[in-house]
Amino acid sequence: MPAASQTYPARPIRLIVGFAPGGAADILGRITAQGLSEAIGQQVVVDNRPGAGALIATEIAARATPDGYTLLFTSPPHAINAVLYSNAKYDPIKDFDPVVQVVATALILTVNAGSPFKSVGELVRYAKSNPGKLSYGSGGSGASGHLAMELFKSVTGTDIVHVPYKGTGPAITDLIGGQIQTTIASAAPTLPQIKAGKLRALAVTSGKRSLALPDVPTIAESGFPDYEVTQWFGILAPAGTPKAVIERINMAMNGALGKKEVRDRFLASSTEPVGGSPEALRTIIAQEVPKWTKLVRSLGLKAN
């Protein structure tokens, strides 16, 4: 392992992202790749493998050679896809070695700027009176926005139809175009559209208001105190990757997150740089699996 640490990395590193270009995972993945590349002294190439709520990308990463040259940039769907998809071919804990949490962020409940809905209450009242007439988009079945909205529907007692896309970017495009009526999505792809006047933010999903949108209430403040969702993004390696290599990547990414220019890139996307140890990310994933498994099973959600 000491030899692996001394010679690594000797060639470019592939960072697999499970969603299409333009969405939160892609935007944050590219900031991560650039920061890690500068810190580790080797090119880090983003490889977008969209589809099935990041299931395709995750399975590719799980089968990759565990040498540190293929990494997975992932988020909460990692913890739940093995339950949501009956044909999933990976275990979220056994098949991966955590490397580092990169950022944390709230999701934003948004509608088209021309929508009649000005608050969470108005959206909920209409949805209750017109079950199945509203639709929402997500980055795919099992994506953070999908699960966050299903939790929203459960808490509010509403029936809003799910339209899955191959990434948040295409969903946002259709929301602006009026093909769907709402989304819960990360700040990275939605905040620029909110600032441009194309989307309206109704609420954020976190326990406290976003620094980027201080005038926008939380869903809890909007009358649903049991609701809270925070999205995380982190780096995983295939199980069996040498510990010294994982420590090398972890040290480099933590170093990158300590640089003002890298932190500013993340903050501009309304995400909070985190960093920390591999064990800290392992703990998060271990907590996420039972949390979302309970929701999926209670609602009878399936995606194949």
C-alpha positions in Angstrom: 0.0 0.0 0.0 2.8 2.5 0.7 4.0 1.9 -2.9 0.5 2.4 -4.3 0.3 5.7 -2.4 3.7 6.9 -3.8 3.0 6.1 -7.4 -0.7 7.1 -7.5 -2.0 8.7 -9.7 0.1 7.8 -12.7 -2.6 8.4 -15.3 -6.0 10.3 -15.6 -8.8 9.4 -13.2 -12.4 8.8 -14.3 -15.1 10.3 -12.2 -18.5 8.7 -13.1 -21.6 10.9 -12.8 -24.9 9.2 -13.0 -26.9 12.0 -14.5 -27.1 14.0 -17.7 -25.1 17.3 -18.3 -26.8 20.4 -16.8 -28.1 18.9 -13.6 -26.9 19.3 -10.1 -24.8 16.1 -10.1 -23.1 17.1 -13.3 -22.4 20.8 -12.3 -21.1 19.8 -8.9 -19.2 16.8 -10.3 -17.3 19.1 -12.7 -16.4 21.5 -9.9 -15.2 18.5 -7.9 -13.2 17.1 -10.8 -11.5 20.4 -11.4 -10.6 20.9 -7.7 -9.4 17.3 -7.3 -7.4 17.5 -10.5 -5.6 20.6 -9.3 -5.0 19.1 -5.9 -3.8 15.6 -6.9 -1.8 16.6 -9.9 -3.5 14.5 -12.5 -6.4 15.0 -14.9 -9.8 14.0 -13.5 -12.3 13.3 -16.3 -16.1 13.4 -15.8 -17.9 10.5 -17.4 -21.6 11.1 -17.6 -23.6 7.8 -17.5 -27.2 8.9 -17.1 -30.2 6.7 -16.6 -32.3 4.8 -14.0 -31.7 7.4 -11.3 -27.9 6.8 -11.3 -28.3 3.0 -11.2 -26.4 2.5 -14.5 -23.5 4.6 -13.3 -23.4 2.9 -9.9 -23.3 -0.5 -11.4 -20.5 0.5 -13.8 -18.5 1.8 -10.9 -19.1 -1.3 -8.8 -17.6 -3.5 -11.5 -14.6 -1.3 -12.1 -11.1 -2.3 -11.2 -10.5 -1.2 -7.6 -7.3 0.8 -8.3 -8.4 4.4 -7.7 -8.6 5.3 -11.4 -12.4 4.9 -11.5 -14.4 6.8 -8.9 -18.2 7.5 -8.5 -19.6 10.9 -7.7 -22.8 10.1 -5.9 -25.7 11.3 -3.8 -28.7 9.9 -1.8 -30.0 7.7 -4.7 -26.9 5.5 -4.0 -28.4 4.5 -0.7 -31.8 3.5 -2.0 -31.6 2.3 -5.6 -30.8 -1.2 -4.5 -34.3 -1.3 -2.9 -36.2 0.8 -5.4 -34.9 -1.3 -8.4 -35.6 -5.0 -8.1 -32.9 -5.7 -10.7 -30.2 -3.7 -9.1 -26.8 -5.5 -9.1 -25.0 -3.7 -6.3 -25.0 -3.4 -2.5 -24.7 0.3 -1.5 -22.4 -0.6 1.5 -20.6 -3.8 0.6 -19.6 -2.9 -3.0 -18.0 0.5 -2.3 -15.4 2.1 -0.2 -16.3 5.7 0.9 -13.7 8.3 0.1 -15.1 11.7 1.1 -18.2 13.8 1.3 -17.8 16.8 -0.9 -20.8 19.1 -0.3 -24.3 19.3 1.3 -27.2 21.3 -0.1 -30.9 21.9 0.3 -33.3 21.1 -2.5 -35.8 23.7 -3.8 -39.5 23.3 -4.5 -40.1 25.3 -7.7 -42.8 26.1 -10.2 -42.8 27.9 -13.5 -42.6 31.7 -13.1 -46.0 32.0 -14.8 -47.6 29.5 -12.5 -50.6 30.6 -10.4 -49.0 29.0 -7.3 -47.3 31.5 -5.1 -46.9 29.3 -1.9 -46.6 25.7 -0.8 -50.1 26.1 0.7 -51.6 27.1 -2.7 -49.9 24.2 -4.5 -51.1 21.7 -1.9 -54.7 23.0 -1.9 -54.9 22.7 -5.7 -53.3 19.3 -5.7 -55.7 18.0 -3.1 -58.7 19.3 -5.0 -57.4 18.0 -8.3 -55.6 14.7 -7.7 -53.5 13.5 -10.5 -53.8 16.7 -12.6 -50.4 18.1 -11.6 -47.1 16.5 -12.7 -43.6 16.9 -11.4 -40.2 16.0 -12.9 -37.1 14.5 -11.4 -33.7 13.4 -12.5 -34.9 9.8 -12.6 -36.6 7.2 -10.5 -34.7 7.0 -7.2 -33.1 10.4 -7.7 -33.1 12.8 -4.8 -35.8 15.0 -6.3 -38.0 11.9 -6.8 -37.7 10.7 -3.3 -38.0 14.2 -1.8 -41.2 14.8 -3.7 -42.6 11.4 -2.8 -42.0 12.3 0.9 -43.6 15.7 0.2 -46.7 13.9 -1.3 -46.8 11.6 1.7 -46.6 14.5 4.3 -49.1 16.7 2.4 -51.5 14.0 1.4 -51.4 15.0 -2.3 -51.4 13.0 -5.6 -48.9 14.6 -8.1 -47.8 12.5 -11.1 -44.1 11.6 -11.4 -42.3 12.2 -14.8 -38.8 10.8 -14.6 -36.0 12.2 -16.8 -32.4 11.2 -17.4 -31.2 14.1 -15.3 -32.4 17.3 -13.5 -31.3 19.5 -16.4 -34.0 18.1 -18.9 -36.6 18.3 -16.1 -35.9 21.9 -15.5 -36.1 22.6 -19.2 -39.6 21.1 -19.4 -40.6 22.9 -16.2 -39.7 26.2 -17.8 -41.5 25.1 -21.0 -44.6 24.2 -19.1 -44.7 20.5 -19.9 -44.6 19.7 -16.1 -45.8 21.9 -13.2 -43.3 21.5 -10.4 -40.0 20.0 -9.2 -38.0 19.5 -6.1 -34.4 19.8 -7.3 -31.0 20.9 -6.3 -30.0 24.5 -6.2 -27.2 24.2 -8.7 -29.5 23.9 -11.8 -32.5 25.8 -10.4 -31.0 28.9 -8.7 -29.8 30.5 -12.0 -33.3 30.0 -13.5 -34.9 31.5 -10.4 -32.6 34.5 -10.5 -33.4 34.8 -14.3 -37.1 35.0 -13.5 -38.0 31.8 -15.3 -38.8 29.8 -12.2 -40.4 30.7 -8.8 -39.1 29.1 -5.6 -41.9 28.1 -3.2 -39.8 26.6 -0.4 -36.5 24.8 0.4 -36.4 21.3 1.9 -33.8 21.8 4.6 -34.4 22.5 8.3 -33.3 26.1 7.9 -33.5 28.7 5.2 -30.9 28.8 2.4 -28.4 31.6 2.5 -28.9 31.9 -1.3 -32.7 32.4 -0.9 -33.2 34.0 2.6 -36.7 35.1 1.7 -37.9 31.7 0.7 -39.4 29.6 3.6 -38.7 26.0 4.4 -41.4 23.4 3.7 -41.6 23.0 7.5 -42.3 26.7 7.9 -45.0 26.4 5.3 -47.1 24.2 7.5 -45.5 20.8 7.3 -43.1 20.6 10.3 -42.4 16.9 9.8 -40.6 17.5 6.4 -36.9 17.9 6.1 -34.5 16.7 3.4 -30.8 17.6 2.9 -28.9 16.4 -0.1 -25.3 15.3 0.0 -22.7 14.5 -2.7 -19.6 12.5 -2.2 -17.0 10.3 -3.8 -16.9 6.5 -3.6 -14.4 3.9 -4.9 -15.1 0.3 -5.8 -14.7 -2.0 -2.8 -11.2 -3.3 -2.4 -9.4 -0.1 -3.5 -6.1 0.1 -1.5 -6.5 2.1 1.7 -3.5 4.2 0.9 -5.0 5.3 -2.4 -8.3 6.2 -0.7 -6.4 8.2 1.8 -4.5 10.0 -1.0 -7.7 11.0 -2.7 -9.3 12.0 0.6 -6.4 14.2 1.5 -6.3 15.8 -2.0 -10.1 16.5 -2.0 -10.0 18.0 1.6 -7.1 20.2 0.4 -9.1 21.3 -2.6 -12.1 22.1 -0.4 -9.9 24.3 1.8 -9.0 26.6 -1.1 -11.1 29.8 -1.5 -11.5 29.5 -5.2 -12.9 26.0 -5.0 -15.2 26.8 -2.1 -16.4 29.9 -4.0 -17.4 27.7 -6.9 -19.5 25.5 -4.7 -21.0 28.4 -2.8 -22.0 30.0 -6.1 -24.0 26.9 -6.7 -25.6 27.2 -3.3 -23.9 24.2 -1.9 -21.8 24.0 1.3 -18.4 22.4 1.1 -18.0 19.7 3.7 -15.0 17.3 3.4 -14.0 15.0 6.3 -13.0 11.4 6.6 -14.1 8.3 4.7 -15.7 7.0 7.9 -17.9 10.1 8.1 -19.3 9.4 4.6 -19.7 5.7 5.6 -21.9 6.8 8.5 -24.1 9.0 6.4 -24.7 6.2 3.9 -25.5 3.8 6.7 -28.1 6.2 8.1 -29.6 7.0 4.6 -30.3 3.3 3.7 -32.9 2.6 6.4 -34.4 6.1 6.2 -35.3 5.8 2.5 -35.9 2.1 2.5 -38.7 2.7 5.0 -40.3 5.4 2.7 -40.0 3.3 -0.5 -41.5 0.3 1.2 -44.3 2.2 2.9 -45.4 3.8 -0.3 -44.8 0.7 -2.4 -42.5 2.5 -4.8 -40.8 0.5 -7.5 -38.8 1.4 -10.6 -37.5 -1.1 -13.2 
